[in-house]
Amino acid sequence: MAYIFEEPSHTFDEYLLVPGYTGPDCIPANVSLQTPVVRYNKKAGEKCPLMMNIPMTSAVMQAVSDDKLAVALAKEGGISFIYGSQTIENQAAMVARVKAYKAGFVTSDTNIKPEQTLTELVNAIEKTGHSTVAVTEDGTANGKLVGIITDRDFRITHCPEGAKVKDYMTPLSSLVMGQEGITLEEANEIIWQKKVNQLPVVDKNGHLLSLIFRKDAASHQEHPLELLDNQKRYIVGAGINTRDYMERVPALLAAGVDVMTLDSSEGFTEWQKRALHDIHEKWPEAKVGAGNVVDADGFNFLADAGADFVKIGIGGGSICITREQKGIGRGQATATIEVAKARDAYYEKTGIYIPICSDGGIVYDHHVTLALAMGADFVMLGRYFARFDESPTNKLIVNGNYVKEYWGEGSNRARNWQRYDLGGKKGMAFEEGVDSYVPYAGSLHDNVTLTTSKVIHAMCNCGAVTIPELQKIAKITLVSPASIREGGAHDVIVKNSIKAN
């Protein structure tokens, strides 16, 4: 007879945190949201080799995680997992662009010859999205520098047809430059003293080595939690599947990826076990998460298989219809609680701490705090990030409101059959995701700042200043449907809901 759970599974919306004692030092300024991302031997005193400064990652989805969003999220202290349902070359190129975006010394990726036309320059700028262009004799990133031109140096509609770059660029004789061997601190000092926006660095023969930008010098002040590797480059993740990982992983590693995750609707499979074994055998230093699972058995299976972190959740995403299509899944809160208990038991038994990620089922900001209190080390969000300027989808007006497109990896639009691969023939048997819109919400920075502020204040209400402390002392209660209704505005007419005639 099938095993039947005695208790129903629950969602985050069915729980509330009960306040604890808030001491004099438990103030927002003292709260740290730093959290581990990959496994480490905690009992042996090891430090986790990869930490985040906020407990938020973006989902492995076409409509969410590309290089632009990855940079924006890394600036806030989180990690994007760039979607894998694209060619290996394209995904690796996205990873490479993130790693090149903030290195202090940036290799110029938009370059042109002085004899080329402004029309060719505009095309190059549109292709890369970078408006500062190095003008070199041979048009390469390391050619002999002859000038710099930006999109502020000309107005294409006011220039004669066939106008040349050389006639509008800032020539070499007028450039402020740094010489090979200059330190980043010295370069930034020159930038501020000379009041320039960028500083080309050249070798003794005048060949361009790199560019240093004023905006990068000021970036850390604007984004104090930005997540950087030991070379001052942004941290970035990527999704992989269980079919082409032996070709995809080396390309991603060569591009500089920091962490990967097997992206699947269900991770308790032989295919994930094989992939984890093969990857770690061939590339021992590679960090690879796995999932998704919803119970202790699934967690223990992936932990023993070598997963560096484990994702929790099946069917809880806003665009996921796995539960109604196949009747598979579990309430996200219940799944998170059980897997967290399994994680803690595994740590007590082995000394190895394996972070867990709650993926799906988060509708409101307070659900993030609940997921952390229930034991998640971080959360993965799709719909949340799809709403922002930095997501890769189109911004449209629908019924008079701004929206952004958002579709599931199991939809026909994504055609990501590998995510639902059960070892049979290639292709999708049926859809497990929908194509939809989400309300447009503005910039990632503004929204993430607001969300993390809510998490921080809720932690203070619980008497915790770190996520591990929250997990240890939080008190959580189930609530009735009546309690849920009571928790919102009720028995009043809310002013901003009244529309003028």
WOCORMO-V776348 format. One record per residue. RES is the residue in three letters. PHI is phi in whole degrees, 0 to 359 (NA if undefined). Layout:
RES,PHI ; RES,PHI
This chain:
MET,NA ; ALA,299 ; TYR,283 ; ILE,241 ; PHE,292 ; GLU,287 ; GLU,259 ; PRO,291 ; SER,273 ; HIS,238 ; THR,259 ; PHE,300 ; ASP,292 ; GLU,265 ; TYR,232 ; LEU,224 ; LEU,274 ; VAL,262 ; PRO,302 ; GLY,245 ; TYR,289 ; THR,258 ; GLY,280 ; PRO,296 ; ASP,268 ; CYS,270 ; ILE,238 ; PRO,308 ; ALA,297 ; ASN,264 ; VAL,279 ; SER,247 ; LEU,258 ; GLN,296 ; THR,207 ; PRO,284 ; VAL,249 ; VAL,232 ; ARG,298 ; TYR,200 ; ASN,275 ; LYS,292 ; LYS,293 ; ALA,277 ; GLY,87 ; GLU,293 ; LYS,260 ; CYS,298 ; PRO,288 ; LEU,217 ; MET,242 ; MET,252 ; ASN,267 ; ILE,225 ; PRO,272 ; MET,227 ; THR,235 ; SER,260 ; ALA,290 ; VAL,281 ; MET,219 ; GLN,303 ; ALA,275 ; VAL,231 ; SER,252 ; ASP,242 ; ASP,293 ; LYS,295 ; LEU,291 ; ALA,299 ; VAL,294 ; ALA,298 ; LEU,286 ; ALA,297 ; LYS,298 ; GLU,271 ; GLY,109 ; GLY,250 ; ILE,231 ; SER,263 ; PHE,254 ; ILE,298 ; TYR,297 ; GLY,260 ; SER,277 ; GLN,205 ; THR,295 ; ILE,302 ; GLU,297 ; ASN,292 ; GLN,294 ; ALA,298 ; ALA,294 ; MET,297 ; VAL,301 ; ALA,298 ; ARG,293 ; VAL,296 ; LYS,294 ; ALA,274 ; TYR,298 ; LYS,229 ; ALA,235 ; GLY,78 ; PHE,264 ; VAL,259 ; THR,289 ; SER,294 ; ASP,256 ; THR,235 ; ASN,222 ; ILE,206 ; LYS,271 ; PRO,296 ; GLU,276 ; GLN,286 ; THR,271 ; LEU,296 ; THR,298 ; GLU,295 ; LEU,296 ; VAL,300 ; ASN,297 ; ALA,294 ; ILE,295 ; GLU,296 ; LYS,290 ; THR,263 ; GLY,81 ; HIS,252 ; SER,266 ; THR,262 ; VAL,239 ; ALA,279 ; VAL,258 ; THR,238 ; GLU,304 ; ASP,255 ; GLY,74 ; THR,251 ; ALA,293 ; ASN,239 ; GLY,284 ; LYS,289 ; LEU,288 ; VAL,238 ; GLY,173 ; ILE,228 ; ILE,225 ; THR,235 ; ASP,289 ; ARG,270 ; ASP,273 ; PHE,201 ; ARG,239 ; ILE,303 ; THR,285 ; HIS,250 ; CYS,254 ; PRO,295 ; GLU,300 ; GLY,82 ; ALA,303 ; LYS,262 ; VAL,302 ; LYS,300 ; ASP,275 ; TYR,237 ; MET,285 ; THR,277 ; PRO,288 ; LEU,306 ; SER,297 ; SER,257 ; LEU,275 ; VAL,269 ; MET,228 ; GLY,247 ; GLN,261 ; GLU,311 ; GLY,101 ; ILE,296 ; THR,274 ; LEU,296 ; GLU,296 ; GLU,295 ; ALA,296 ; ASN,296 ; GLU,296 ; ILE,296 ; ILE,304 ; TRP,285 ; GLN,294 ; LYS,272 ; LYS,57 ; VAL,248 ; ASN,271 ; GLN,211 ; LEU,232 ; PRO,288 ; VAL,248 ; VAL,236 ; ASP,273 ; LYS,295 ; ASN,263 ; GLY,86 ; HIS,279 ; LEU,291 ; LEU,256 ; SER,193 ; LEU,236 ; ILE,237 ; PHE,251 ; ARG,302 ; LYS,298 ; ASP,288 ; ALA,295 ; ALA,271 ; SER,299 ; HIS,294 ; GLN,293 ; GLU,282 ; HIS,229 ; PRO,295 ; LEU,262 ; GLU,307 ; LEU,258 ; LEU,238 ; ASP,274 ; ASN,288 ; GLN,254 ; LYS,65 ; ARG,255 ; TYR,293 ; ILE,283 ; VAL,214 ; GLY,247 ; ALA,207 ; GLY,268 ; ILE,228 ; ASN,242 ; THR,265 ; ARG,256 ; ASP,248 ; TYR,298 ; MET,290 ; GLU,263 ; ARG,285 ; VAL,301 ; PRO,298 ; ALA,292 ; LEU,292 ; LEU,296 ; ALA,296 ; ALA,282 ; GLY,106 ; VAL,302 ; ASP,266 ; VAL,204 ; MET,232 ; THR,218 ; LEU,291 ; ASP,258 ; SER,212 ; SER,290 ; GLU,210 ; GLY,257 ; PHE,276 ; THR,222 ; GLU,298 ; TRP,293 ; GLN,289 ; LYS,300 ; ARG,296 ; ALA,296 ; LEU,299 ; HIS,297 ; ASP,296 ; ILE,293 ; HIS,290 ; GLU,289 ; LYS,277 ; TRP,230 ; PRO,302 ; GLU,273 ; ALA,293 ; LYS,256 ; VAL,226 ; GLY,276 ; ALA,213 ; GLY,143 ; ASN,256 ; VAL,229 ; VAL,225 ; ASP,210 ; ALA,295 ; ASP,300 ; GLY,295 ; PHE,298 ; ASN,298 ; PHE,299 ; LEU,286 ; ALA,298 ; ASP,294 ; ALA,281 ; GLY,105 ; ALA,300 ; ASP,278 ; PHE,207 ; VAL,233 ; LYS,267 ; ILE,245 ; GLY,133 ; ILE,224 ; GLY,84 ; GLY,266 ; GLY,292 ; SER,294 ; ILE,252 ; CYS,265 ; ILE,240 ; THR,301 ; ARG,296 ; GLU,282 ; GLN,280 ; LYS,239 ; GLY,70 ; ILE,246 ; GLY,147 ; ARG,194 ; GLY,305 ; GLN,295 ; ALA,294 ; THR,298 ; ALA,298 ; THR,296 ; ILE,298 ; GLU,292 ; VAL,293 ; ALA,297 ; LYS,297 ; ALA,294 ; ARG,300 ; ASP,294 ; ALA,294 ; TYR,295 ; TYR,295 ; GLU,298 ; LYS,283 ; THR,246 ; GLY,83 ; ILE,267 ; TYR,261 ; ILE,247 ; PRO,300 ; ILE,238 ; CYS,239 ; SER,275 ; ASP,243 ; GLY,107 ; GLY,81 ; ILE,264 ; VAL,254 ; TYR,247 ; ASP,302 ; HIS,292 ; HIS,296 ; VAL,298 ; THR,297 ; LEU,298 ; ALA,300 ; LEU,294 ; ALA,296 ; MET,283 ; GLY,125 ; ALA,293 ; ASP,276 ; PHE,200 ; VAL,240 ; MET,241 ; LEU,233 ; GLY,251 ; ARG,307 ; TYR,305 ; PHE,280 ; ALA,297 ; ARG,280 ; PHE,264 ; ASP,305 ; GLU,280 ; SER,289 ; PRO,278 ; THR,266 ; ASN,283 ; LYS,263 ; LEU,232 ; ILE,250 ; VAL,233 ; ASN,55 ; GLY,83 ; ASN,239 ; TYR,284 ; VAL,222 ; LYS,235 ; GLU,290 ; TYR,207 ; TRP,226 ; GLY,280 ; GLU,291 ; GLY,266 ; SER,274 ; ASN,296 ; ARG,295 ; ALA,285 ; ARG,53 ; ASN,266 ; TRP,297 ; GLN,300 ; ARG,294 ; TYR,246 ; ASP,292 ; LEU,243 ; GLY,87 ; GLY,266 ; LYS,289 ; LYS,290 ; GLY,121 ; MET,268 ; ALA,278 ; PHE,197 ; GLU,284 ; GLU,234 ; GLY,207 ; VAL,242 ; ASP,255 ; SER,207 ; TYR,237 ; VAL,231 ; PRO,298 ; TYR,294 ; ALA,233 ; GLY,95 ; SER,275 ; LEU,298 ; HIS,304 ; ASP,297 ; ASN,286 ; VAL,294 ; THR,300 ; LEU,293 ; THR,298 ; THR,294 ; SER,297 ; LYS,295 ; VAL,298 ; ILE,299 ; HIS,292 ; ALA,295 ; MET,298 ; CYS,298 ; ASN,298 ; CYS,272 ; GLY,86 ; ALA,241 ; VAL,244 ; THR,223 ; ILE,296 ; PRO,302 ; GLU,292 ; LEU,302 ; GLN,296 ; LYS,278 ; ILE,250 ; ALA,299 ; LYS,245 ; ILE,235 ; THR,234 ; LEU,289 ; VAL,235 ; SER,276 ; PRO,304 ; ALA,293 ; SER,295 ; ILE,296 ; ARG,296 ; GLU,296 ; GLY,286 ; GLY,257 ; ALA,296 ; HIS,210 ; ASP,62 ; VAL,220 ; ILE,258 ; VAL,286 ; LYS,302 ; ASN,285 ; SER,265 ; ILE,271 ; LYS,261 ; ALA,290 ; ASN,282
